């Protein structure tokens, strides 16, 4: 502290003490008030004087903090690195910011058809648009289940009658990693180069693995018998379409000011990275219902969503991305996305509240 600052400090203290002494001489009964005033005044002055004397230092510190906040990743929505493994590996946290960003987007795509489980003629929908997850594309047409059931269904199928599904215990069943039904496809396990399958036609241009068509139709019929109208959309997608959907999502986030890496990470929580999508191997289907055509979490509260959660395992399907498993799957809750794994595996997964990654760790040899 230089001489001028020290003199300023001493002068103020002397003035305060002098005033208090005069006050106490005139009002001896209230001398405690004089002392209290002196203590408060000197303390406050010393505190303010400290900041005054170090004004340049605090100004520089404030500028550094402001620069750090404005230039670092903390100024953008928090994102995870989207890492999930079927083995013993770490998983990063997801944040609520994802839901905020995704909820603002309504984007139309152009080439999916819908299959309905109604037994009556249904008019062509004029338009429907992609919402939270771009797995939903613009709706071109809907086809009655009668027309579907008139088509040829593959003879070979491993679907069992519903009343015999639960007769086998978990101990009697072994699960092999070579089983096509159980192939694990995610960000850490892309589609194997030698993976092969035959496409079968669901209706029109819609296709999926031909071995899945029979159990899929059985599930549609069972839902219809229970008064639930299921609509299948966005089954098989080739690599070009998956790349286009993912690229569109990344471009959208980058257009909002995000870096490529941040946009890539956030997009991968809503759209599967090309080469690691179950839609590309024909084992996944997205399902909606009449009166609710949005692919969002609200589907899980519909009659169709609840029916599928309770009954899909009977036909070999599982809810692939359940709520509460986001840190493992690295994909947000998708009550509309169902994956075929076979009846035995589906029952084990559903009964034990597992996701496919957990099932692999516990049951697959």
C-alpha positions as CSV (number, residue, x, y, z in Angstrom):
1,X,0.0,0.0,0.0
2,X,1.5,3.3,-1.0
3,X,1.7,6.4,1.3
4,X,-1.3,8.2,-0.1
5,X,-3.6,5.2,0.3
6,X,-2.3,4.6,3.8
7,X,-2.9,8.3,4.7
8,X,-6.4,8.1,3.2
9,X,-7.2,5.1,5.3
10,X,-5.8,6.6,8.6
11,X,-7.6,9.9,8.0
12,X,-11.0,8.2,7.6
13,X,-10.4,6.1,10.8
14,X,-9.3,9.2,12.8
15,X,-12.4,11.1,11.6
16,X,-14.7,8.3,12.7
17,X,-13.0,8.0,16.1
18,X,-13.1,11.7,16.6
19,X,-16.8,11.9,15.9
20,X,-17.5,8.9,18.2
21,X,-15.5,10.5,21.0
22,X,-17.5,13.7,20.8
23,X,-20.8,11.8,20.7
24,X,-19.8,9.7,23.7
25,X,-18.8,12.8,25.8
26,X,-22.3,14.4,25.1
27,X,-24.3,11.2,25.4
28,X,-22.5,8.9,27.9
29,X,-25.6,6.8,28.3
30,X,-25.5,5.9,24.6
31,X,-21.8,5.4,24.3
32,X,-22.4,1.8,23.1
33,X,-24.1,3.3,20.0
34,X,-21.0,5.3,19.2
35,X,-18.8,2.2,19.5
36,X,-21.1,0.2,17.3
37,X,-21.1,3.0,14.7
38,X,-17.3,3.1,14.7
39,X,-16.9,-0.6,14.2
40,X,-19.4,-0.8,11.4
41,X,-18.2,2.3,9.6
42,X,-14.5,1.3,9.8
43,X,-15.2,-2.3,8.7
44,X,-17.3,-1.3,5.7
45,X,-14.7,1.3,4.7
46,X,-11.9,-1.2,4.9
47,X,-13.9,-3.7,2.8
48,X,-14.7,-1.1,0.1
49,X,-11.2,0.3,0.3
50,X,-9.8,-3.2,-0.4
51,X,-11.8,-3.4,-3.7
52,X,-10.9,0.1,-4.6
53,X,-7.2,-0.5,-4.1
54,X,-7.4,-3.7,-6.2
55,X,-9.8,-2.5,-8.8
56,X,-7.5,-3.3,-11.8
57,X,-6.9,-6.8,-10.5
58,X,-10.6,-7.6,-10.1
59,X,-11.4,-6.1,-13.5
60,X,-8.9,-8.4,-15.1
61,X,-10.2,-11.4,-13.3
62,X,-13.8,-10.6,-14.3
63,X,-12.7,-10.3,-18.0
64,X,-10.9,-13.6,-17.9
65,X,-13.9,-15.4,-16.4
66,X,-16.3,-13.8,-18.9
67,X,-14.0,-14.8,-21.8
68,X,-13.8,-18.4,-20.5
69,X,-17.6,-18.7,-20.2
70,X,-18.3,-17.2,-23.6
71,X,-15.7,-19.3,-25.5
72,X,-16.0,-22.7,-23.7
73,X,-18.4,-25.5,-24.4
74,X,-20.2,-24.7,-21.1
75,X,-22.0,-22.0,-23.0
76,X,-23.7,-24.6,-25.2
77,X,-26.3,-27.3,-24.2
78,X,-24.5,-30.1,-22.4
79,X,-24.1,-33.2,-24.4
80,X,-22.9,-36.7,-23.8
81,X,-20.4,-38.6,-25.8
82,X,-23.1,-41.2,-26.4
83,X,-21.1,-44.1,-25.3
84,X,-22.8,-47.4,-24.4
85,X,-21.3,-50.8,-24.3
86,X,-22.5,-54.3,-24.0
87,X,-19.4,-55.1,-22.0
88,X,-17.9,-53.4,-18.9
89,X,-17.4,-49.9,-20.2
90,X,-18.2,-46.4,-19.0
91,X,-21.2,-44.4,-20.0
92,X,-21.6,-40.7,-20.1
93,X,-24.5,-38.8,-18.8
94,X,-27.4,-37.5,-20.9
95,X,-29.0,-34.1,-20.1
96,X,-32.4,-32.6,-20.2
97,X,-31.2,-30.1,-22.8
98,X,-31.6,-32.8,-25.4
99,X,-35.3,-32.8,-24.8
100,X,-35.5,-29.0,-25.1
101,X,-33.8,-29.0,-28.4
102,X,-35.6,-31.9,-29.9
103,X,-39.1,-30.8,-28.8
104,X,-38.8,-27.7,-31.1
105,X,-38.4,-29.6,-34.3
106,X,-41.1,-30.8,-36.7
107,X,-39.5,-31.8,-40.0
108,X,-41.2,-33.7,-42.9
109,X,-39.5,-36.6,-44.8
110,X,-40.9,-38.3,-47.9
111,X,-40.9,-42.1,-48.4
112,X,-42.5,-44.3,-45.8
113,X,-45.8,-46.1,-46.0
114,X,-48.0,-47.2,-43.1
115,X,-49.6,-50.6,-42.5
116,X,-52.8,-50.4,-40.4
117,X,-54.5,-53.3,-38.5
118,X,-58.0,-52.1,-39.4
119,X,-60.2,-54.5,-41.4
120,X,-61.8,-51.7,-43.3
121,X,-60.8,-49.4,-46.2
122,X,-58.8,-46.4,-45.1
123,X,-58.3,-43.2,-47.1
124,X,-54.8,-42.1,-48.0
125,X,-53.4,-39.6,-45.5
126,X,-52.6,-36.4,-47.2
127,X,-49.7,-35.5,-44.9
128,X,-48.0,-36.3,-41.7
129,X,-44.6,-35.1,-40.5
130,X,-41.6,-36.2,-38.6
131,X,-41.5,-35.0,-35.1
132,X,-39.0,-35.8,-32.3
133,X,-37.3,-38.6,-34.1
134,X,-36.8,-38.6,-37.9
135,X,-37.5,-42.3,-38.0
136,X,-41.0,-41.0,-38.9
137,X,-41.3,-39.9,-42.5
138,X,-44.1,-38.3,-44.4
139,X,-47.0,-40.7,-44.7
140,X,-47.9,-41.7,-48.2
141,X,-50.6,-44.4,-47.7
142,X,-52.2,-46.8,-45.4
143,X,-53.2,-50.3,-46.3
144,X,-55.9,-52.5,-44.5
145,X,-54.7,-55.6,-42.7
146,X,-57.0,-57.6,-44.9
147,X,-54.9,-56.8,-47.9
148,X,-51.7,-57.6,-46.0
149,X,-53.0,-61.0,-44.8
150,X,-53.9,-61.9,-48.3
151,X,-50.3,-61.6,-49.3
152,X,-48.0,-64.6,-49.1
153,X,-46.4,-65.2,-45.7
154,X,-43.1,-67.1,-45.4
155,X,-43.7,-70.7,-44.3
156,X,-40.7,-70.9,-42.0
157,X,-41.1,-68.9,-38.8
158,X,-40.1,-69.4,-35.2
159,X,-43.1,-67.6,-33.7
160,X,-44.9,-69.7,-31.2
161,X,-48.6,-69.8,-30.3
162,X,-49.3,-67.3,-27.5
163,X,-50.6,-69.9,-25.1
164,X,-47.3,-71.9,-25.3
165,X,-44.9,-68.9,-25.1
166,X,-44.3,-69.1,-21.3
167,X,-44.0,-72.9,-21.1
168,X,-40.2,-72.8,-21.4
169,X,-38.2,-71.7,-18.4
170,X,-35.1,-69.4,-18.8
171,X,-32.9,-72.3,-17.5
172,X,-33.9,-74.5,-20.5
173,X,-33.0,-71.9,-23.1
174,X,-29.6,-70.9,-24.1
175,X,-28.8,-67.9,-26.2
176,X,-26.0,-67.8,-28.8
177,X,-24.3,-64.8,-30.2
178,X,-24.5,-66.3,-33.7
179,X,-28.3,-66.3,-33.6
180,X,-29.5,-63.8,-36.2
181,X,-32.4,-62.8,-34.0
182,X,-30.0,-61.6,-31.3
183,X,-27.5,-59.6,-33.3
184,X,-26.5,-56.6,-31.2
185,X,-26.4,-53.4,-33.3
186,X,-25.5,-50.1,-31.7
187,X,-22.8,-47.4,-31.8
188,X,-20.2,-49.7,-30.4
189,X,-21.4,-52.7,-32.5
190,X,-22.0,-51.7,-36.1
191,X,-23.6,-54.1,-38.5
192,X,-21.1,-56.9,-39.3
193,X,-19.6,-56.8,-42.8
194,X,-20.7,-60.4,-43.4
195,X,-24.3,-60.0,-42.0
196,X,-26.7,-61.2,-44.7
197,X,-30.5,-61.4,-44.8
198,X,-33.3,-61.6,-47.3
199,X,-35.9,-58.8,-47.5
200,X,-39.6,-59.6,-47.6
201,X,-42.4,-57.3,-48.5
202,X,-44.8,-56.0,-45.8
203,X,-46.9,-54.0,-48.2
204,X,-46.1,-51.8,-51.2
205,X,-42.5,-50.6,-50.9
206,X,-42.2,-51.4,-47.2
207,X,-39.8,-54.3,-46.5
208,X,-38.1,-56.0,-43.6
209,X,-36.3,-59.2,-42.9
210,X,-38.6,-61.8,-44.4
211,X,-38.3,-64.0,-41.2
212,X,-40.0,-61.2,-39.2
213,X,-43.0,-60.7,-41.4
214,X,-45.1,-63.7,-40.0
215,X,-44.7,-62.7,-36.3
216,X,-45.3,-59.1,-37.2
217,X,-48.6,-60.0,-38.9
218,X,-49.6,-62.2,-36.0
219,X,-49.0,-59.2,-33.6
220,X,-51.1,-56.9,-35.8
221,X,-54.0,-59.4,-35.9
222,X,-53.9,-60.0,-32.1
223,X,-53.9,-56.2,-31.5
224,X,-56.9,-55.8,-33.8
225,X,-58.7,-58.6,-32.0
226,X,-58.2,-56.7,-28.7
227,X,-59.6,-53.5,-30.3
228,X,-56.2,-51.8,-30.8
229,X,-55.3,-50.4,-34.2
230,X,-51.5,-50.6,-34.8
231,X,-49.8,-48.8,-37.7
232,X,-46.4,-49.9,-38.8
233,X,-44.1,-47.3,-40.3
234,X,-40.4,-47.0,-41.2
235,X,-39.3,-50.6,-41.2
236,X,-36.2,-51.5,-43.3
237,X,-34.0,-48.5,-44.4
238,X,-30.9,-48.8,-46.5
239,X,-27.6,-47.1,-45.7
240,X,-28.3,-44.2,-48.1
241,X,-31.6,-43.3,-46.4
242,X,-30.1,-43.7,-42.9
243,X,-27.2,-41.4,-43.9
244,X,-29.5,-38.8,-45.3
245,X,-31.7,-38.8,-42.1
246,X,-28.6,-38.5,-39.8
247,X,-27.0,-35.9,-42.0
248,X,-30.1,-33.8,-42.0
249,X,-30.2,-33.8,-38.2
250,X,-26.6,-32.8,-37.9
251,X,-27.0,-30.0,-40.4
252,X,-30.0,-28.8,-38.5
253,X,-28.1,-28.5,-35.2
254,X,-25.0,-26.9,-36.9
255,X,-27.4,-24.4,-38.5
256,X,-28.3,-23.4,-34.9
257,X,-24.7,-22.6,-34.1
258,X,-23.3,-25.8,-32.8
259,X,-19.9,-27.2,-33.7
260,X,-19.9,-30.3,-35.8
261,X,-18.9,-32.5,-32.9
262,X,-21.6,-31.2,-30.6
263,X,-24.2,-31.5,-33.4
264,X,-23.0,-35.1,-34.2
265,X,-23.3,-36.1,-30.5
266,X,-26.7,-34.6,-30.0
267,X,-28.0,-36.0,-33.4
268,X,-26.9,-39.5,-32.5
269,X,-29.2,-39.5,-29.5
270,X,-32.2,-39.2,-31.8
271,X,-31.1,-40.8,-35.0
272,X,-28.9,-43.9,-35.0
273,X,-25.5,-43.4,-36.7
274,X,-25.5,-44.9,-40.2
275,X,-24.1,-48.4,-40.1
276,X,-25.4,-49.1,-36.6
277,X,-29.2,-48.9,-37.1
278,X,-31.4,-51.9,-36.6
279,X,-33.6,-50.6,-39.4
280,X,-30.8,-51.4,-41.8
281,X,-30.9,-55.1,-40.9
282,X,-34.7,-55.2,-41.2
283,X,-35.4,-56.3,-37.6
284,X,-36.8,-53.0,-36.3
285,X,-40.2,-51.3,-36.9
286,X,-41.7,-48.1,-35.7
287,X,-45.3,-48.3,-34.7
288,X,-48.0,-45.7,-34.2
289,X,-51.8,-45.8,-34.0
290,X,-54.7,-44.0,-35.6
291,X,-55.3,-40.7,-33.8
292,X,-51.7,-40.5,-32.6
293,X,-49.2,-40.4,-35.5
294,X,-46.3,-38.6,-33.6
295,X,-43.2,-40.6,-32.8
296,X,-42.7,-39.1,-29.3
297,X,-42.9,-40.2,-25.7
298,X,-46.7,-39.6,-25.7
299,X,-47.2,-42.8,-27.7
300,X,-46.3,-44.8,-24.7
301,X,-49.5,-43.5,-22.9
302,X,-51.8,-44.5,-25.8
303,X,-53.8,-47.7,-25.8
304,X,-51.6,-49.0,-28.6
305,X,-48.4,-48.1,-26.7
306,X,-49.6,-49.9,-23.6
307,X,-50.8,-52.9,-25.5
308,X,-47.4,-53.3,-27.2
309,X,-45.6,-52.9,-23.9
310,X,-47.7,-55.7,-22.4
311,X,-48.0,-58.1,-25.4
312,X,-45.2,-57.6,-27.9
313,X,-42.9,-60.1,-26.2
314,X,-45.5,-62.8,-27.0
315,X,-44.6,-62.4,-30.7
316,X,-40.9,-61.9,-30.3
317,X,-40.6,-58.1,-30.2
318,X,-39.1,-55.9,-27.5
319,X,-39.3,-52.2,-26.7
320,X,-35.7,-51.5,-27.8
321,X,-35.1,-48.2,-26.1
322,X,-37.0,-48.3,-22.8
323,X,-37.2,-45.4,-20.3
324,X,-34.5,-45.4,-17.7
325,X,-32.0,-47.2,-19.9
326,X,-30.7,-44.2,-21.8
327,X,-27.3,-44.3,-20.3
328,X,-26.9,-47.8,-21.5
329,X,-28.4,-47.6,-25.0
330,X,-27.3,-44.0,-25.6
331,X,-30.7,-43.5,-27.3
332,X,-33.6,-41.6,-25.7
333,X,-36.8,-43.3,-24.7
334,X,-38.6,-44.5,-27.8
335,X,-41.9,-46.2,-27.0
336,X,-42.7,-46.6,-30.7
337,X,-39.5,-48.5,-31.7
338,X,-39.8,-52.3,-31.5
339,X,-37.1,-54.9,-32.3
340,X,-37.5,-58.6,-33.1
341,X,-35.4,-60.9,-31.0
342,X,-37.5,-64.0,-30.9
343,X,-40.0,-65.2,-28.3
344,X,-37.7,-66.7,-25.8
345,X,-35.3,-63.7,-25.6
346,X,-38.2,-61.3,-25.7
347,X,-39.8,-62.9,-22.6
348,X,-36.6,-62.9,-20.7
349,X,-35.9,-59.3,-21.6
350,X,-39.4,-58.1,-20.8
351,X,-39.9,-60.1,-17.6
352,X,-36.6,-58.8,-16.2
353,X,-36.9,-55.2,-17.3
354,X,-33.7,-55.3,-19.4
355,X,-32.5,-53.6,-22.5
356,X,-30.8,-55.7,-25.2
357,X,-27.3,-54.6,-24.1
358,X,-28.0,-55.9,-20.6
359,X,-29.5,-59.1,-21.9
360,X,-26.2,-59.7,-23.9
361,X,-24.1,-59.2,-20.8
362,X,-26.2,-61.6,-18.7
363,X,-27.5,-64.3,-21.1
364,X,-25.7,-64.5,-24.4
365,X,-22.8,-66.9,-24.9
